[in-house]
Each structure stands twice: as C-alpha cells, then as structure tokens.
Amino acid sequence: MNPTVAVSSFSLMRGARVLAGTLALATLVASCGEGSQKKAAAPPPPAVTVAKPVKQTVVDYDEYVGRFAAVDRVEVRARVSGYLDGVHFKDGQKVKQGDLLFTIDKRPFQNTLDQSRANLTLANSNLSYTKADYERGQQLAKDKTITEQVYQQRAQAFRNAEAAVAAAQAAVRQAELDLRFTELRARIDGRIGDRRVSPGNLVTGGSGGNTTLLATIVSTDPIYFEFTYDEASFLRYRRMATQGHDIASREGGVPVSLKLIDDTGFVHKGRMDFVDNAIDTQTGTIRARAVFANPEDLFTPGMFARVRVAASPPHEALLVPDVAIGSEQTRKFVYVVDGSGTARPKYVTLGQLSGSLRVIKEGLGPDDAVIVNGMARVRPGLKVKPQDEKAPAAGAGVKTGVSPPPKTN
C-alpha cells in the first residue's frame, strides 16, 4: 500500500474520533447547563397568615410577690400558775371564741376563794359591832358620858372596820378571778396549733415575760396579704390618685387579684386595706396590704402568692397573638408584611399577657399586617404570600383587665 494513502486514512479516522468526542462533550455541557438552570430557579414565596392587631380597652397591671398573714393572732398563756389539769381540743382544729381549751387544777384557787369569803364574813361582823359602838358613842359624847378621846377611838375602830371589809371584798373578787383564770378559753375564732404542754406539767402564769406558752390561735377568714413595692411605683400611684384614678389608696377599697403557685391566672379577688406611712430607708420599699375572704381555708398564713394591682386607668391598646412575638437577644419583634408582599421585622415593647393575646405598648400600628402563622419560614426581606386571618373582635366597654380573645372561625 502506498504510504501516503495509509497516513491519510489514519488522519481521517483520528479526526472522526475527535469530532465524536467533541460532540459528546458538547452534549454533556448542554445537559449540565440545563440542570443548573433548573436548580437556580427561585422557590415560590412561602404562604403565611396575617392579621391586624386587635383593639381593646385595657388596664395595665403591676405584679408583686408577698405572703399571707393572719388578721388576728393570739398566744394562749396562763394568767395563774398551777398544774395543767386538762386539754379540751385536738391539735390543729378550728375553734370558736369562748371555747374551753385548757384547765388548770382548781382546788388551790377554790380554797383561796373560800378563805377570802370567810375573811369577808369576819370583816362584816366586826364592822357591824364597831358601827353600833360608834353610833352609841355619838349619843354618849353629846351627854358628856364619855370623853372625847373615847369617842374618837370608837370612830377610828369603825373606819378601820369599813376598810377591812373593802379589803376582804377585793380579796374575794381576786380569788374569784383567779379561779376563773384556771379555765383558758379561745379569745378569737380561728385555727389553733398544737398544744405545747401536756397535762400534769406545771404552768407558769402571771403578767411577766416568763409565762408558759400553751398554744397559738390564728384567725383564717378574712386573711391579710402583705407585700411591698418600690418608691417609683408609690409615686406613680400617688400621682394617678391625685388625677382621680385611685390605684393603691390608704383608705382601702381598691380591687386587686391574686394568684397562687398552682393557679393558671389571677382568679382570687380582694381589696386594698392598708399602705404604710413611711418608706423603708434600707430597702427603698413601702409596705402594703390587701384583704381576702377565705371561707374555705384555702389561704394559710405564711403562704407565698402573687398579687396584681391596677397600674393605669383604662385605655385603648393593640393586642396580637403571643405566638407572633419573636425574640432577638433582649429585643422583641413581630413580622409585618408591607405593600409589596415583603416581610419586615418591627421591634415592639410588650405589655401583659391575657389568654393567647399580648398587649403591644409601642412599635406597632393598627393597620399593620402581622404574621401570626408561618414565622418559621420567614426571613427579613423575604417575599411572602399573605393570607388574611379574621381577627378576634375587640370587647365592648371598659374592662378591668385585658379580655381573653374571642374565638375565631
């Protein structure tokens, strides 16, 4: 074969292979470009639910922690010394005023009373004799039968007899009183604690500081709730009071509500009863007190609770669902959708929570479209597809607090 022809054939075959490879590479590049275009296609805007803030008439509240305290507290102590003879109650039971609680051995006091009565009888007898002798002496002195000295002696004996009768009468009254003090009765209605002394023990009585404590009684209905608030709050309350909005009056009567540790809301109603006359210089707070009815003994002295006090007159406010509130470190925000369908964050100042609604004090307008559902799919500046949600109707009239949101359809 001619060498020139062989070289030409080899070159043709090599060119064909290069062309085929080039076509395959072009096809691969085209297919990759098509896939990249598919991947680069933007996703559709996420669907979110929006609603306008709810307008309601609300009252701002302040919350404080405090303790319950008994209106009356009585320590049962003996007024006379003696051996304890009996205990007439069960530890922890409720007692009524006048109920018999303890008895002290009465026999020594009965003997003292009998002796005092006998001394009174003797003194009365001596008084009768000296009185008759004195009256006879008056006539004898007029007749000059007895001297003036004898007459004065009879008069003195009569006056001494009168004084002895008065002393004997006082001794009888004291003995009767001591005998009555051997029965210790409840001075108030309430609940008594446990007995501190068992029968048979010597009880020290009297009016000194070393008397024996037998038990303690605390009243239960009504009951006090004591708490403190700071100087700034005190000034705010006083200024509102001068404007006709009494919040925490010293005269009492301002309604408050209370929440126990296991309550879901402030369901117990009471009223302000007392505000102290001076601010504590060490803590910068002032003592206040509310009173609550306690017919079921739910509240116990010493128990912790939270009290809610009105902190403003009624005013209109905007409320949004609490689930629409987001957090950015210490700041709170909501997402709103502008006219172009873009999600924008708005930083807000929060108020109190009522049900599922949160009061917005600052940062939100009444016509803002707030995203209430789908926040997890939203980023600032992202286009969204808003869907309106029917907002809960605002409550009519002035409320004593933020009303819970009405049901939505």
Helices and strands as residue ranges (DSSP letters): H 3-40, E 47-51, E 54-58, E 61-70, E 73-77, E 82-87, E 94-95, E 100-104, H 107-142, H 148-181, E 183-185, E 190-192, E 202-203, E 213-218, E 223-230, H 231-242, E 255-259, E 268-275, E 285-292, E 304-310, E 315-321, G 322-324, E 326-328, E 331-337, E 343-354, E 357-362, E 370-373, G 375-377, E 385-388
